[in-house]
Amino acid sequence: MCAVLSVNVYNSIVDTRSWSANIPDSILTARNYFQAVNPGTFFRTASPLNQLFALAALIAAWKSGRKVRLYFGLALLIAVLTDVLTFAYFYPRNEILFRAAQSNADVFTKICSEWSTMNWVRSFMLAFGLVCSMKGLDAYYATYVGQIITPRKFNSPPPAAQ
């Protein structure tokens, strides 16, 4: 989740500013740049892996209690919902920006602005999913590992060797 979030934030800070810098020329430059690979190349691998890992965490921790299931379930739901948003919202706009014969500067400006705004929404969704994953790990740790490892006081000597 962290990798997907990081690249998504990078897209918002670097890519969308570059695309919007001098429309329509900046869009044409991005089209040329993205001919070999584009951010979608990363996301087509990372997003399914993100969902797979979220599902694996949910399955592995299923018997760990309701709280753990809730957090890992929310992380999986967010991972799936961000992909739904990507397919429903971003792909059609990417098609217009980077593939279609369209070259109207007003259309490009409007789509870049919408794309940028919604990408921050997607980033906040991913950040929430990441927090849910971390809270799930924390709840799992508190349930199991905390029972196995008994913390000792800071200044107390270690237990005597036998």
C-alpha contacts under 8 A as a table, 3 or more apart, distances in Angstrom:
res1	aa1	res2	aa2	distance
1	M	4	V	5.29
1	M	5	L	6.11
1	M	50	N	5.66
1	M	79	A	7.71
1	M	126	L	6.85
1	M	129	G	7.24
1	M	130	L	5.74
2	C	5	L	5.07
2	C	6	S	6.00
2	C	127	A	7.91
2	C	130	L	6.48
3	A	6	S	5.10
3	A	7	V	6.25
3	A	46	A	7.63
4	V	7	V	5.41
4	V	8	N	6.06
4	V	43	F	7.14
4	V	46	A	6.48
4	V	47	S	6.76
4	V	50	N	7.74
4	V	126	L	7.73
5	L	8	N	5.03
5	L	9	V	6.17
5	L	123	S	5.95
5	L	126	L	5.72
5	L	127	A	6.64
6	S	9	V	5.22
6	S	10	Y	6.21
7	V	10	Y	4.88
7	V	11	N	6.20
8	N	11	N	5.06
8	N	12	S	6.51
8	N	119	N	7.30
8	N	123	S	6.27
9	V	12	S	5.03
9	V	13	I	6.19
9	V	120	W	7.43
9	V	123	S	6.38
10	Y	13	I	5.13
10	Y	14	V	5.71
10	Y	15	D	7.12
11	N	14	V	5.50
11	N	15	D	4.72
11	N	16	T	6.17
12	S	15	D	6.12
12	S	16	T	5.45
12	S	17	R	7.29
12	S	116	S	6.17
12	S	119	N	6.58
12	S	120	W	6.94
13	I	16	T	6.71
13	I	17	R	6.55
14	V	17	R	5.53
14	V	18	S	6.27
15	D	18	S	5.09
15	D	19	W	6.16
16	T	19	W	4.98
16	T	20	S	6.08
16	T	112	C	6.95
16	T	116	S	6.28
17	R	20	S	5.16
17	R	21	A	5.93
18	S	21	A	5.16
18	S	26	S	6.69
19	W	22	N	7.40
19	W	23	I	7.22
19	W	26	S	5.11
19	W	27	I	5.30
19	W	30	A	6.46
19	W	112	C	7.38
20	S	23	I	5.79
20	S	26	S	6.48
20	S	27	I	7.34
20	S	109	T	6.85
20	S	112	C	6.40
21	A	26	S	6.11
22	N	25	D	5.71
22	N	26	S	5.03
22	N	27	I	7.89
23	I	26	S	5.17
23	I	27	I	6.07
23	I	105	A	5.83
23	I	108	F	6.94
23	I	109	T	6.79
24	P	27	I	5.32
24	P	28	L	6.40
24	P	103	S	6.68
24	P	104	N	7.29
24	P	105	A	5.22
24	P	108	F	6.98
25	D	28	L	5.08
25	D	29	T	6.16
26	S	29	T	4.98
26	S	30	A	6.15
27	I	30	A	5.00
27	I	31	R	6.11
27	I	97	L	6.80
27	I	98	F	7.17
27	I	108	F	7.75
28	L	31	R	4.98
28	L	32	N	6.33
28	L	98	F	7.80
29	T	32	N	5.18
29	T	33	Y	6.14
30	A	33	Y	4.90
30	A	34	F	5.94
30	A	98	F	7.36
31	R	34	F	5.24
31	R	35	Q	6.37
31	R	97	L	7.98
31	R	98	F	5.16
31	R	99	R	7.31
32	N	35	Q	5.49
33	Y	36	A	7.34
34	F	37	V	5.25
34	F	38	N	4.86
35	Q	38	N	7.35
37	V	40	G	7.81
37	V	41	T	6.15
38	N	41	T	5.55
38	N	42	F	7.61
39	P	42	F	5.48
39	P	43	F	6.50
40	G	43	F	4.89
40	G	44	R	5.82
41	T	44	R	5.46
41	T	45	T	6.98
42	F	45	T	5.59
42	F	46	A	6.00
43	F	46	A	4.89
43	F	47	S	5.29
44	R	47	S	6.01
44	R	48	P	6.89
45	T	48	P	5.98
45	T	49	L	6.44
46	A	49	L	5.11
46	A	50	N	5.95
47	S	50	N	4.92
47	S	51	Q	6.29
47	S	79	A	7.54
47	S	83	D	7.33
48	P	51	Q	5.05
48	P	52	L	6.05
49	L	52	L	4.89
49	L	53	F	6.04
50	N	53	F	5.26
50	N	54	A	6.15
50	N	79	A	6.88
51	Q	54	A	5.03
51	Q	55	L	6.09
51	Q	76	L	6.11
51	Q	79	A	5.66
51	Q	80	V	6.63
52	L	55	L	5.11
52	L	56	A	6.06
53	F	56	A	4.93
53	F	57	A	6.08
54	A	57	A	5.16
54	A	58	L	6.26
54	A	72	F	6.67
54	A	73	G	7.86
54	A	75	A	6.39
54	A	76	L	5.01
54	A	79	A	7.69
54	A	133	S	7.86
55	L	58	L	5.06
55	L	59	I	6.17
55	L	72	F	7.88
55	L	73	G	7.87
55	L	76	L	6.08
56	A	59	I	5.13
56	A	60	A	5.93
57	A	60	A	5.12
57	A	61	A	6.00
57	A	72	F	6.57
58	L	61	A	5.31
58	L	62	W	5.71
58	L	69	R	6.17
58	L	72	F	5.18
58	L	73	G	6.17
58	L	76	L	7.83
59	I	62	W	5.07
60	A	63	K	7.82
61	A	64	S	5.14
61	A	65	G	7.87
61	A	68	V	6.87
61	A	69	R	6.76
61	A	140	Y	7.41
62	W	65	G	6.93
62	W	68	V	7.60
62	W	69	R	5.81
64	S	68	V	6.19
64	S	69	R	7.26
64	S	140	Y	6.58
64	S	143	T	7.14
64	S	144	Y	7.98
65	G	68	V	5.59
65	G	69	R	6.34
66	R	69	R	5.11
66	R	70	L	6.02
67	K	70	L	5.06
67	K	71	Y	6.40
67	K	136	G	7.48
67	K	139	A	6.85
68	V	71	Y	5.38
68	V	72	F	6.23
68	V	135	K	7.91
68	V	136	G	4.91
68	V	137	L	7.48
68	V	139	A	5.59
68	V	140	Y	5.90
69	R	72	F	5.26
69	R	73	G	5.61
69	R	136	G	7.40
70	L	73	G	5.04
70	L	74	L	6.03
70	L	136	G	7.72
71	Y	74	L	5.15
71	Y	75	A	6.23
71	Y	132	C	4.94
71	Y	133	S	6.27
71	Y	135	K	6.35
71	Y	136	G	4.78
72	F	75	A	4.97
72	F	76	L	6.26
72	F	132	C	6.46
72	F	133	S	5.70
72	F	136	G	5.52
73	G	76	L	5.14
73	G	77	L	6.12
74	L	77	L	4.93
74	L	78	I	6.05
74	L	129	G	6.76
74	L	132	C	6.45
75	A	78	I	5.20
75	A	79	A	6.19
75	A	128	F	7.81
75	A	129	G	4.42
75	A	130	L	6.76
75	A	132	C	5.40
75	A	133	S	5.66
76	L	79	A	5.04
76	L	80	V	6.26
76	L	129	G	7.55
77	L	80	V	5.19
77	L	81	L	6.03
78	I	81	L	4.96
78	I	82	T	6.01
78	I	125	M	6.59
78	I	126	L	6.75
78	I	128	F	7.75
78	I	129	G	5.49
79	A	82	T	5.44
79	A	83	D	6.62
79	A	126	L	7.06
79	A	129	G	6.87
80	V	83	D	5.26
80	V	84	V	6.31
81	L	84	V	4.88
81	L	85	L	6.12
82	T	85	L	5.00
82	T	86	T	6.09
82	T	122	R	6.27
82	T	125	M	7.06
82	T	126	L	7.20
83	D	86	T	4.78
83	D	87	F	6.17
84	V	87	F	5.28
84	V	88	A	5.98
85	L	88	A	5.17
85	L	89	Y	5.47
85	L	90	F	7.04
85	L	122	R	7.75
86	T	89	Y	5.51
86	T	90	F	4.85
86	T	91	Y	6.24
87	F	90	F	6.04
87	F	91	Y	5.28
87	F	92	P	7.69
88	A	91	Y	6.60
88	A	92	P	7.18
89	Y	92	P	6.22
89	Y	93	R	6.88
90	F	93	R	5.20
90	F	94	N	5.95
90	F	115	W	6.98
91	Y	94	N	4.97
91	Y	95	E	6.14
92	P	95	E	5.13
92	P	96	I	6.59
93	R	96	I	5.16
93	R	97	L	6.11
93	R	111	I	6.63
93	R	115	W	7.37
94	N	97	L	5.02
94	N	98	F	5.67
94	N	99	R	7.43
95	E	98	F	5.52
95	E	99	R	5.06
95	E	100	A	5.92
96	I	99	R	5.89
96	I	100	A	4.86
96	I	101	A	7.80
96	I	102	Q	6.64
97	L	100	A	6.77
97	L	102	Q	7.76
97	L	108	F	6.51
97	L	111	I	7.61
103	S	107	V	7.91
103	S	108	F	7.42
104	N	107	V	5.39
104	N	108	F	6.32
105	A	108	F	5.04
105	A	109	T	6.01
106	D	109	T	5.09
106	D	110	K	6.19
107	V	110	K	5.23
107	V	111	I	6.14
108	F	111	I	5.18
108	F	112	C	5.96
109	T	112	C	5.22
109	T	113	S	6.21
110	K	113	S	5.25
110	K	114	E	6.25
111	I	114	E	5.07
111	I	115	W	5.84
112	C	115	W	4.98
112	C	116	S	6.01
113	S	116	S	5.22
113	S	117	T	6.28
114	E	117	T	5.25
114	E	118	M	6.15
115	W	118	M	5.33
115	W	119	N	5.95
116	S	119	N	5.12
116	S	120	W	6.56
117	T	120	W	5.45
117	T	121	V	6.68
118	M	121	V	4.85
118	M	122	R	6.17
119	N	122	R	4.89
119	N	123	S	6.09
120	W	123	S	4.84
120	W	124	F	6.19
121	V	124	F	5.16
121	V	125	M	6.27
122	R	125	M	5.02
122	R	126	L	6.21
123	S	126	L	5.02
123	S	127	A	6.08
124	F	127	A	4.91
124	F	128	F	6.16
125	M	128	F	5.11
125	M	129	G	6.29
126	L	129	G	4.92
126	L	130	L	6.13
127	A	130	L	4.98
127	A	131	V	6.21
128	F	131	V	5.08
128	F	132	C	6.18
129	G	132	C	4.97
129	G	133	S	6.24
130	L	133	S	5.04
130	L	134	M	6.28
131	V	134	M	5.04
131	V	135	K	6.03
132	C	135	K	5.01
132	C	136	G	5.96
133	S	136	G	4.99
133	S	137	L	6.27
134	M	137	L	5.07
134	M	138	D	6.12
135	K	138	D	4.86
135	K	139	A	6.00
136	G	139	A	5.10
136	G	140	Y	6.04
137	L	140	Y	4.98
137	L	141	Y	6.01
138	D	141	Y	5.03
138	D	142	A	6.11
139	A	142	A	5.02
139	A	143	T	6.13
140	Y	143	T	5.10
140	Y	144	Y	6.17
140	Y	145	V	7.58
141	Y	144	Y	5.46
141	Y	145	V	4.90
141	Y	146	G	6.05
142	A	145	V	6.24
142	A	146	G	5.04
142	A	147	Q	7.62
143	T	146	G	6.28
143	T	147	Q	6.94
144	Y	147	Q	5.43
144	Y	148	I	6.73
145	V	148	I	5.11
145	V	149	I	6.13
146	G	149	I	5.41
146	G	150	T	6.68
147	Q	150	T	6.69
152	R	156	S	6.88
153	K	156	S	5.32
